[in-house]
Amino acid sequence: MTDEKILELMREGKEEGLAAVMDKYRKLVISVVSGMLISKEDREEVAEDTFYKVWKCSDRIDTERGSLKNYICMVGRSVALNKLRTLSLTEPLPDDERDLGIEADFSTESAAEHNRKVIADCVRSMPSPEREIFVYRYYYSTPITIIAQKVGLNERKVEYMLHKCKRRLRDALTKGGILL
């Protein structure tokens, strides 16, 4: 079924439209959010919420501005970010945990851009689940106890992996970054 036909059915309030969009794009939404959410249950819940939002907003979707597929991906990412915010019960990170023992230069735009690239490349190169643990802790400020539950490891193992990741990042910045 074409996206236009699916949208037409949803705009008419017909459940066949919702069923069709879910059949066609469910795997895509789960793929989009899988890098953000570890739990299968959370990914499934986000997919359901995504299609509910698409269903409710179907009259505002303009395929002239972008495809239904892109719109669904955008909504899925937004719903996943909201889910992460509610899951992570953020706590401020202690200063000693933020300290890498080096001072990267972010004072000029070119130095900042170079260092951001080094950091992004380093994080992308981390194996799973280290990458997910690192992102949960230092991007979303998720407490270690919650990270341990999400990835199915004990807290000491998570702390050890975070230590390894910080050492890897410090080495990458020392080797290829711009330092003060």
C-alpha positions, 0 to 999 in steps of 0.5 A, a space after each residue: 500500500 502506498 504512503 498516500 493511501 495509508 495517510 488517506 485511510 488514517 485521515 479518514 479515521 480508519 484503523 486499516 491505515 494505522 495497521 498498514 503504517 505499523 506493518 510497513 514501518 514497525 521494523 524501521 522505527 525499532 531500528 531507529 530507536 534501538 541505538 538509543 534504548 537497550 530494553 526490547 520492551 522500551 523499544 516496543 513501547 516507543 514504537 507503539 507511541 510513535 504510531 499513535 502520535 503519527 495516527 493523531 497527527 495524520 491530518 498535519 503530515 505534508 508529503 510535499 515537504 517530506 516523506 511519511 517514512 522520514 516523518 515517522 523516523 523523526 517522531 520515533 527519535 523524539 519519542 525515544 528521547 522523551 522515553 530516555 528522559 523519563 527513564 534516566 532520573 538524572 543526577 549531576 556527575 561528580 567533578 572527579 568523574 568528569 575529569 580526564 586528567 587533560 585539558 582539551 582546547 575548546 576556546 577556538 571554533 577550529 580546535 573545538 570542532 577538531 576535538 569534537 570529531 576526535 571524541 565522536 570517533 572515539 565513542 563510535 569505535 567503542 564496542 557494545 555495551 561499553 559505548 551504550 554505557 558511556 553514552 548513558 552516563 556522560 550524555 544522559 547523566 544516567 545513574 550507574 545503578 540504572 545503567 547496570 539494570 539496563 545492560 544486565 551487568 553489576 554496578 562494579 562492572 559498569 564502573 570498570 567499563 566507564 573507567 576503561 572508556 574514559 582512559 580510551 577517550 583520554 588516549 585518543 585526545 592525547 594522541 589526536 586532539 588539540 590540548 591546552 
